[in-house]
Amino acid sequence: MSAATGRADLVLVAVTLLAGISWIFSKEAVLLMPPLLFMALRFLLAGLVLALVAWPRLLRLDRDQLLRSVRVGLVFGLAMSFWILGLNFGTHVGEGAFLTSLGVVLVPVMARLVFKEQPPASTWVALPVAASGLALLALEGGFRAEPGQGFYVAAAAMFALFFTLNTRAANDAVRTAASGAVTTRRRVPALALTTVVMLTVSLVTGLGSLLLEPWRATLAGFSGAMAGWVIASATLGTAFRFFLQTYAQSLSVHSHGVVILVLEPMWTALFAALWFGETMTVVQVAGCLMIFLSLLVNRWAGVRRALKAWLT
């Protein structure tokens, strides 16, 4: 393994740490303010920070690139709305992190349903393993499904669609018309794409907050603590986290980020235990481990390559 690859892997570990910490920031924020309003402010600030860097690239986007970016942002906005509502109504942050990670397993399924792509064989092994983990979490001590769990699972499904659309927007696509004419849809540069997506998420969650939440009273009594959690989430948990991930991907094409990024729910559960004093029953631990196993099965090709590289 080269020095650049090793450095990239270490940076991606830092990315997963920031992602786990971001759950704590967000949970603290929703204890003080309406969840959708928090997301609107968080993504507005993060989008503006990135726009300062991405401005030249944003000006070069054509109409098709802009529309595709907004479409990705609309889906991501719905996903983040479900996610923050899960965090608001859920009783266990660590469990929520594993439920949300189901989105990774559902990506090939969503690509099959929406774009008719053929999923890898590992998907059909990962799905029943993930379902077993979900059942253990939902059926502990008898059926006890909570609203938070429903929001997390809905978020996972939307995240899967977001991952699929985002990947297609970030890469060139060759299209063949019925007449046989071949055209290429230009990819959207990563920084510009992420900036538009974040600002679109702010609009989606802001509209939801305007319709559903008492945001005016919250803004009138806005406190330093609220501002602190918003700023921490927007800068460390969103903008800086994205910057680090992009930097890591630029270091080496052989980085094992596909495997490393599945550490996020593990870190989240650990931070929730340290920060909020959360504990898990044996059944919850078993359910989370089954979901984690499904992530590894789903990315088995990457796991195998990473193990081979680390052991040689």
Contacts in CASP RR format, 6 or more apart in sequence:
PFRMAT RR
TARGET T0000
AUTHOR 0000-0000-0000
METHOD contacts of the structure
MODEL  1
MSAATGRADLVLVAVTLLAGISWIFSKEAVLLMPPLLFMALRFLLAGLVL
ALVAWPRLLRLDRDQLLRSVRVGLVFGLAMSFWILGLNFGTHVGEGAFLT
SLGVVLVPVMARLVFKEQPPASTWVALPVAASGLALLALEGGFRAEPGQG
FYVAAAAMFALFFTLNTRAANDAVRTAASGAVTTRRRVPALALTTVVMLT
VSLVTGLGSLLLEPWRATLAGFSGAMAGWVIASATLGTAFRFFLQTYAQS
LSVHSHGVVILVLEPMWTALFAALWFGETMTVVQVAGCLMIFLSLLVNRW
AGVRRALKAWLT
1 254 0 8 1.000
1 309 0 8 1.000
1 310 0 8 1.000
1 312 0 8 1.000
2 252 0 8 1.000
2 254 0 8 1.000
4 251 0 8 1.000
4 252 0 8 1.000
5 251 0 8 1.000
5 252 0 8 1.000
5 254 0 8 1.000
5 255 0 8 1.000
5 256 0 8 1.000
5 309 0 8 1.000
6 252 0 8 1.000
6 255 0 8 1.000
7 251 0 8 1.000
7 252 0 8 1.000
8 248 0 8 1.000
8 249 0 8 1.000
8 251 0 8 1.000
8 252 0 8 1.000
8 255 0 8 1.000
8 257 0 8 1.000
9 248 0 8 1.000
9 255 0 8 1.000
9 256 0 8 1.000
9 257 0 8 1.000
9 260 0 8 1.000
11 244 0 8 1.000
11 245 0 8 1.000
11 247 0 8 1.000
11 248 0 8 1.000
11 251 0 8 1.000
12 244 0 8 1.000
12 245 0 8 1.000
12 248 0 8 1.000
12 255 0 8 1.000
12 256 0 8 1.000
12 257 0 8 1.000
12 260 0 8 1.000
12 261 0 8 1.000
13 260 0 8 1.000
13 263 0 8 1.000
14 244 0 8 1.000
15 241 0 8 1.000
15 244 0 8 1.000
15 245 0 8 1.000
15 248 0 8 1.000
15 260 0 8 1.000
15 261 0 8 1.000
16 260 0 8 1.000
16 261 0 8 1.000
16 263 0 8 1.000
16 264 0 8 1.000
16 267 0 8 1.000
17 267 0 8 1.000
18 236 0 8 1.000
18 237 0 8 1.000
18 240 0 8 1.000
18 241 0 8 1.000
18 244 0 8 1.000
19 237 0 8 1.000
19 241 0 8 1.000
19 264 0 8 1.000
19 267 0 8 1.000
19 268 0 8 1.000
20 97 0 8 1.000
20 264 0 8 1.000
20 267 0 8 1.000
20 268 0 8 1.000
20 271 0 8 1.000
21 236 0 8 1.000
21 237 0 8 1.000
21 267 0 8 1.000
21 271 0 8 1.000
22 233 0 8 1.000
22 236 0 8 1.000
22 237 0 8 1.000
22 238 0 8 1.000
22 241 0 8 1.000
23 87 0 8 1.000
23 93 0 8 1.000
23 94 0 8 1.000
23 97 0 8 1.000
23 268 0 8 1.000
23 271 0 8 1.000
23 272 0 8 1.000
24 93 0 8 1.000
24 271 0 8 1.000
24 272 0 8 1.000
24 275 0 8 1.000
24 276 0 8 1.000
25 229 0 8 1.000
25 232 0 8 1.000
25 233 0 8 1.000
25 236 0 8 1.000
25 237 0 8 1.000
26 38 0 8 1.000
26 42 0 8 1.000
26 84 0 8 1.000
26 87 0 8 1.000
26 229 0 8 1.000
26 233 0 8 1.000
27 87 0 8 1.000
27 93 0 8 1.000
27 272 0 8 1.000
27 276 0 8 1.000
28 229 0 8 1.000
29 38 0 8 1.000
29 42 0 8 1.000
29 226 0 8 1.000
29 229 0 8 1.000
29 230 0 8 1.000
29 233 0 8 1.000
30 38 0 8 1.000
30 84 0 8 1.000
30 87 0 8 1.000
30 88 0 8 1.000
32 223 0 8 1.000
32 225 0 8 1.000
32 226 0 8 1.000
32 229 0 8 1.000
33 218 0 8 1.000
33 226 0 8 1.000
34 209 0 8 1.000
34 213 0 8 1.000
34 214 0 8 1.000
34 215 0 8 1.000
34 218 0 8 1.000
35 84 0 8 1.000
35 85 0 8 1.000
35 87 0 8 1.000
35 88 0 8 1.000
35 213 0 8 1.000
36 81 0 8 1.000
36 84 0 8 1.000
36 85 0 8 1.000
36 205 0 8 1.000
36 206 0 8 1.000
36 208 0 8 1.000
36 209 0 8 1.000
36 212 0 8 1.000
36 213 0 8 1.000
37 205 0 8 1.000
37 206 0 8 1.000
37 209 0 8 1.000
37 213 0 8 1.000
37 215 0 8 1.000
37 218 0 8 1.000
37 219 0 8 1.000
38 84 0 8 1.000
38 229 0 8 1.000
38 230 0 8 1.000
38 233 0 8 1.000
39 80 0 8 1.000
39 81 0 8 1.000
39 84 0 8 1.000
39 201 0 8 1.000
39 202 0 8 1.000
39 205 0 8 1.000
39 206 0 8 1.000
39 209 0 8 1.000
40 202 0 8 1.000
40 203 0 8 1.000
40 205 0 8 1.000
40 206 0 8 1.000
40 209 0 8 1.000
41 202 0 8 1.000
41 230 0 8 1.000
41 234 0 8 1.000
42 202 0 8 1.000
42 230 0 8 1.000
42 233 0 8 1.000
42 234 0 8 1.000
42 238 0 8 1.000
43 80 0 8 1.000
43 198 0 8 1.000
43 199 0 8 1.000
43 201 0 8 1.000
43 202 0 8 1.000
43 205 0 8 1.000
43 234 0 8 1.000
43 238 0 8 1.000
44 199 0 8 1.000
44 202 0 8 1.000
44 234 0 8 1.000
45 230 0 8 1.000
45 231 0 8 1.000
45 234 0 8 1.000
45 235 0 8 1.000
46 198 0 8 1.000
46 234 0 8 1.000
46 235 0 8 1.000
46 238 0 8 1.000
46 239 0 8 1.000
47 195 0 8 1.000
47 198 0 8 1.000
47 199 0 8 1.000
47 202 0 8 1.000
47 234 0 8 1.000
47 239 0 8 1.000
48 199 0 8 1.000
49 234 0 8 1.000
49 235 0 8 1.000
49 239 0 8 1.000
50 191 0 8 1.000
50 194 0 8 1.000
50 195 0 8 1.000
50 198 0 8 1.000
50 239 0 8 1.000
50 242 0 8 1.000
51 58 0 8 1.000
51 195 0 8 1.000
51 199 0 8 1.000
53 191 0 8 1.000
54 189 0 8 1.000
54 191 0 8 1.000
54 192 0 8 1.000
54 194 0 8 1.000
54 195 0 8 1.000
57 189 0 8 1.000
57 191 0 8 1.000
57 192 0 8 1.000
58 192 0 8 1.000
58 195 0 8 1.000
58 196 0 8 1.000
60 192 0 8 1.000
61 69 0 8 1.000
61 188 0 8 1.000
61 192 0 8 1.000
61 196 0 8 1.000
62 186 0 8 1.000
64 185 0 8 1.000
64 186 0 8 1.000
65 169 0 8 1.000
65 186 0 8 1.000
65 188 0 8 1.000
65 192 0 8 1.000
66 196 0 8 1.000
68 165 0 8 1.000
68 169 0 8 1.000
68 185 0 8 1.000
68 188 0 8 1.000
69 169 0 8 1.000
69 188 0 8 1.000
69 192 0 8 1.000
69 193 0 8 1.000
69 196 0 8 1.000
69 197 0 8 1.000
69 200 0 8 1.000
70 196 0 8 1.000
70 200 0 8 1.000
71 165 0 8 1.000
71 169 0 8 1.000
72 162 0 8 1.000
72 165 0 8 1.000
72 166 0 8 1.000
72 169 0 8 1.000
72 193 0 8 1.000
72 196 0 8 1.000
72 197 0 8 1.000
72 200 0 8 1.000
73 162 0 8 1.000
73 196 0 8 1.000
73 197 0 8 1.000
73 200 0 8 1.000
73 201 0 8 1.000
73 204 0 8 1.000
74 200 0 8 1.000
74 204 0 8 1.000
75 158 0 8 1.000
75 161 0 8 1.000
75 162 0 8 1.000
75 165 0 8 1.000
76 158 0 8 1.000
76 162 0 8 1.000
76 166 0 8 1.000
76 197 0 8 1.000
76 200 0 8 1.000
76 201 0 8 1.000
77 200 0 8 1.000
77 201 0 8 1.000
77 204 0 8 1.000
77 205 0 8 1.000
78 158 0 8 1.000
78 204 0 8 1.000
79 155 0 8 1.000
79 158 0 8 1.000
79 159 0 8 1.000
79 161 0 8 1.000
79 162 0 8 1.000
80 155 0 8 1.000
80 201 0 8 1.000
80 204 0 8 1.000
80 205 0 8 1.000
81 204 0 8 1.000
81 205 0 8 1.000
81 208 0 8 1.000
82 151 0 8 1.000
82 152 0 8 1.000
82 154 0 8 1.000
82 155 0 8 1.000
82 158 0 8 1.000
83 100 0 8 1.000
83 151 0 8 1.000
83 152 0 8 1.000
83 155 0 8 1.000
83 159 0 8 1.000
84 205 0 8 1.000
85 148 0 8 1.000
85 151 0 8 1.000
86 96 0 8 1.000
86 147 0 8 1.000
86 148 0 8 1.000
86 149 0 8 1.000
86 150 0 8 1.000
86 151 0 8 1.000
86 152 0 8 1.000
86 155 0 8 1.000
87 93 0 8 1.000
87 96 0 8 1.000
88 148 0 8 1.000
89 146 0 8 1.000
89 147 0 8 1.000
89 148 0 8 1.000
89 151 0 8 1.000
90 96 0 8 1.000
90 146 0 8 1.000
90 147 0 8 1.000
90 148 0 8 1.000
90 149 0 8 1.000
90 151 0 8 1.000
90 152 0 8 1.000
91 146 0 8 1.000
91 148 0 8 1.000
92 272 0 8 1.000
92 278 0 8 1.000
92 280 0 8 1.000
92 284 0 8 1.000
93 268 0 8 1.000
93 269 0 8 1.000
93 272 0 8 1.000
93 276 0 8 1.000
93 278 0 8 1.000
94 265 0 8 1.000
94 268 0 8 1.000
94 269 0 8 1.000
94 272 0 8 1.000
94 278 0 8 1.000
94 280 0 8 1.000
94 288 0 8 1.000
95 137 0 8 1.000
95 149 0 8 1.000
95 269 0 8 1.000
95 280 0 8 1.000
95 284 0 8 1.000
95 288 0 8 1.000
96 148 0 8 1.000
96 149 0 8 1.000
96 152 0 8 1.000
96 265 0 8 1.000
96 268 0 8 1.000
97 264 0 8 1.000
97 265 0 8 1.000
97 268 0 8 1.000
97 269 0 8 1.000
97 272 0 8 1.000
98 137 0 8 1.000
98 265 0 8 1.000
98 269 0 8 1.000
98 287 0 8 1.000
98 288 0 8 1.000
98 291 0 8 1.000
98 292 0 8 1.000
99 134 0 8 1.000
99 137 0 8 1.000
99 149 0 8 1.000
99 152 0 8 1.000
99 153 0 8 1.000
99 156 0 8 1.000
99 291 0 8 1.000
100 152 0 8 1.000
100 155 0 8 1.000
100 156 0 8 1.000
100 159 0 8 1.000
100 265 0 8 1.000
101 156 0 8 1.000
101 262 0 8 1.000
101 264 0 8 1.000
101 265 0 8 1.000
101 291 0 8 1.000
101 292 0 8 1.000
101 295 0 8 1.000
102 130 0 8 1.000
102 134 0 8 1.000
102 153 0 8 1.000
102 156 0 8 1.000
102 291 0 8 1.000
102 294 0 8 1.000
103 156 0 8 1.000
103 157 0 8 1.000
103 159 0 8 1.000
103 160 0 8 1.000
103 163 0 8 1.000
104 160 0 8 1.000
104 163 0 8 1.000
104 262 0 8 1.000
104 295 0 8 1.000
104 298 0 8 1.000
104 299 0 8 1.000
105 123 0 8 1.000
105 126 0 8 1.000
105 127 0 8 1.000
105 130 0 8 1.000
105 160 0 8 1.000
105 294 0 8 1.000
105 295 0 8 1.000
105 298 0 8 1.000
106 156 0 8 1.000
106 157 0 8 1.000
106 159 0 8 1.000
106 160 0 8 1.000
107 160 0 8 1.000
107 163 0 8 1.000
107 164 0 8 1.000
108 117 0 8 1.000
108 119 0 8 1.000
108 120 0 8 1.000
108 123 0 8 1.000
108 298 0 8 1.000
109 119 0 8 1.000
109 123 0 8 1.000
109 127 0 8 1.000
109 160 0 8 1.000
110 157 0 8 1.000
110 160 0 8 1.000
110 161 0 8 1.000
110 163 0 8 1.000
110 164 0 8 1.000
111 117 0 8 1.000
111 119 0 8 1.000
111 164 0 8 1.000
112 118 0 8 1.000
112 119 0 8 1.000
114 161 0 8 1.000
114 164 0 8 1.000
115 164 0 8 1.000
115 168 0 8 1.000
120 301 0 8 1.000
122 297 0 8 1.000
122 298 0 8 1.000
122 299 0 8 1.000
122 300 0 8 1.000
122 301 0 8 1.000
123 298 0 8 1.000
125 297 0 8 1.000
126 294 0 8 1.000
126 295 0 8 1.000
126 297 0 8 1.000
126 298 0 8 1.000
127 294 0 8 1.000
129 290 0 8 1.000
129 291 0 8 1.000
129 293 0 8 1.000
129 294 0 8 1.000
129 297 0 8 1.000
130 290 0 8 1.000
130 291 0 8 1.000
130 294 0 8 1.000
132 287 0 8 1.000
132 290 0 8 1.000
133 286 0 8 1.000
133 287 0 8 1.000
133 288 0 8 1.000
133 290 0 8 1.000
133 291 0 8 1.000
133 294 0 8 1.000
134 153 0 8 1.000
134 287 0 8 1.000
134 291 0 8 1.000
136 283 0 8 1.000
136 284 0 8 1.000
136 286 0 8 1.000
136 287 0 8 1.000
136 290 0 8 1.000
137 149 0 8 1.000
137 283 0 8 1.000
137 284 0 8 1.000
137 287 0 8 1.000
137 288 0 8 1.000
138 144 0 8 1.000
138 145 0 8 1.000
138 149 0 8 1.000
140 281 0 8 1.000
140 283 0 8 1.000
140 284 0 8 1.000
141 283 0 8 1.000
166 193 0 8 1.000
166 197 0 8 1.000
169 187 0 8 1.000
169 188 0 8 1.000
169 193 0 8 1.000
170 187 0 8 1.000
170 188 0 8 1.000
170 190 0 8 1.000
170 193 0 8 1.000
171 187 0 8 1.000
172 184 0 8 1.000
172 185 0 8 1.000
172 186 0 8 1.000
172 187 0 8 1.000
173 184 0 8 1.000
173 185 0 8 1.000
173 187 0 8 1.000
174 182 0 8 1.000
174 183 0 8 1.000
174 184 0 8 1.000
174 185 0 8 1.000
175 182 0 8 1.000
175 183 0 8 1.000
175 184 0 8 1.000
175 185 0 8 1.000
176 182 0 8 1.000
177 183 0 8 1.000
188 196 0 8 1.000
190 246 0 8 1.000
191 246 0 8 1.000
194 242 0 8 1.000
198 238 0 8 1.000
209 215 0 8 1.000
218 226 0 8 1.000
248 255 0 8 1.000
248 257 0 8 1.000
249 255 0 8 1.000
254 309 0 8 1.000
256 302 0 8 1.000
256 305 0 8 1.000
256 306 0 8 1.000
256 309 0 8 1.000
256 310 0 8 1.000
258 299 0 8 1.000
258 302 0 8 1.000
258 306 0 8 1.000
259 296 0 8 1.000
259 299 0 8 1.000
259 302 0 8 1.000
259 303 0 8 1.000
259 306 0 8 1.000
262 292 0 8 1.000
262 295 0 8 1.000
262 296 0 8 1.000
262 299 0 8 1.000
265 288 0 8 1.000
265 291 0 8 1.000
265 292 0 8 1.000
266 292 0 8 1.000
269 278 0 8 1.000
269 280 0 8 1.000
269 288 0 8 1.000
272 278 0 8 1.000
273 279 0 8 1.000
280 288 0 8 1.000
296 303 0 8 1.000
END
